[in-house]
Each structure stands twice: as structure tokens, then as C-alpha cells.
Amino acid sequence: MIILPYEFGTPEYLEGIALRDLVLRKPLGLSINNDPLEEEFDQVHIGLYEEEAGIMGTCTLQIREDGSFKMRQVAIHPDARKKGYGRALVTFCERYALRQEATKLYCHAREVAMPFYKKCDWAIEGEVFTEVGIPHYQMRFKGLPA
């Protein structure tokens, strides 16, 4: 396994988009082609790769004007689950945010993913809300100030 940033608009970005569509949109009856992907040009895109299989995980970091980082679009290929890849991707983002001196690292976690983030020692902030038609929680990395 290797985790590397990749650039917007590259073949790696398109592979990440395909993975996000498979994992995050199709199960909801949605298409990633309806997302405002052009707004991602300045985000940090991260891929997790297996040598033989290619991209098996992806996410983006959206850097906000207030210095906070929003971790978005976290997706692990169904064939790669239960291998620690999700945790590895989150840890990469945590370390990246710390190196960049982010004021906060947070995400909008689907309700089904909330226990995973709790195991990663992230905290729930606020009440459950609906995004893309399903329940979510805002969660933050405890290793940065609240």
C-alpha cells in the first residue's frame, strides 16, 4: 500500500472520481457527474494504491479560509475493506493537516461511518443532519484544537 497526493484533472483524479462514484454515489442512486467537480481544482486529492490493483482508496482535503481542513469524499473500494486502508488514509490526512498547521480537521461522516471515526478518536460536533439524502454527523480530529 502507498498513499500519495494526486493533481486535479489527471488520470489519477479520474480514477479517484470513478471510485467515489462506485462507493459514495451509486449506492444512493446518484451519479458523481452531478457533483460540482470543477470546484475541486484547488483541493488536495489523496489516493491509496495497491501495487497490483491500482487505486483502492481516495479522499480530498478542502482548505478553508479560516485555516481549517475539511476531509471530503472518503472512499475505500469494497474489495479493500477490513484491511486497515480507511484508517491509513485518515491517519495520512491527520498528519498532513498537522504539518500544514491546520486550525481544525473535520468531516461530514455518514451515520454508518460514524463508529469508524469514533474508533479513530474523532469527536462528534453537533446534531445529526441530512446530506445527499442520508444522515450525517460533523466529526473532528481531536489532535487539533476544537
N, C-alpha and C positions, 0 to 999 in steps of 0.2 A: 504494500500500500504506500502511495505517495500522495501528499496534499500540496497543491500548487495554485497560486492565483492565475487567472487567465483573463484576457482582454475582451471587452465588449466587441461583438461583431465578428469574432474569429471562428474558425471551425470548432474550437473547444467550447466557445459560447453557444453555438448551435447545438452541440451535443448536450450541454447543460440544460438548454431550453427543452430539448426532447425528453430528457429525464424528468424535469419539473412537470411537463405536460403529463407524462405517464403516471407519476406518483401523486401530484397535487391537484391536477385539473380533471383528467378523465374519470377518476372515481366519483367525482361530483357532477358528471355530465357537462363539464365545461371544457373550453379549449384555451390553451395558453395564447393562441393567436388573438384572442380578445383582450389580453392584458396590454397595458401601455408600455411595451418593451423598450420603446425609444427613450423612455425616461431613465433607463438603466445605464446609459452611456458613461456616467461618472461614478458608478458604484464599483466596489471591489468584488470581483467574481472569483469564487474558490471552487476547485474541483478535487475530488478524491478519486484516485485511479488505482485499479488493479492492473498489473503488468499485462496479463493476457486479455482481460475483459474490457479494458478502457474505463471510461468514467462510470463510477458506481455511487458517487455522492456529489452534491453540489449545494451551494448557498451563496448569498450575496450579503455584503455589508453596505448599508446606506449610511453615509456620514452626514450628520445633520449640522446645521449652522451653530447649534449650541455645544458642539463637540461630542455629542452622544452618537453611538453607532447602533443602528437597527439591523439585527440579523434577520434576513428575509429568505423566503423560498428554500428552506432547508429540505432536501430530498435525498433519500437513500434508496437505491434500486432494490426492488423486492428480493432479488437473489442475493443481496449483500447484507440483509438484516441479520441481527443477532451475532455479528462479528466484531462489534465494538467500533464500527465505522462512524456511526452517528456521534458517539462520544468523542472520537478522534477529531471529527470536523468541528464540533462545538469547542473543544479544547484549543484547536488551531485559532478559531475566532477570538476566544478569550485572550490568548497570548498576543494575537495581533492587536487587539484593542488596547491591551496594557502597554505594548511597545509604542503605540501611536498616542498614548496618553489620553485616551477617550475619557470623557466625563461620565459615561454610562454605556453599558451594553445591554440591550433588551431585545425582545422579540414578541410577536403575537403568536402564541402557541395554540395549535388546535387542542381542543379539550382532550382528545385521545392521546396527544403527545405531552400533555402537562405532567404526568407521572415521570416520564423520561427526564424532563428538565428539572424536576424536583430531585431526582437521583443525581443529577449533575450539580446539585446545590444551588439552583436558581430559585428565586423567590417570586411568588405571585404578587402583582401590584393591581389592586382594584378588583372590580367585579367581572364576571363573565360577560362577554359581548359577542355579537354576531358579525362575522366577516365571511365573505364568499358563501353565505347561507348556512354556516355551521358555527357552533360555539367555540370561542377562543378566550384565552387569558393573556394579559400582558405579563411577561415574566422578565426578570432582570438578573444578570450575573452579579452575585454577591461580592465578587472580588474587586468591584469598583464602588465608589460612593453612591449612595441612593439619590 
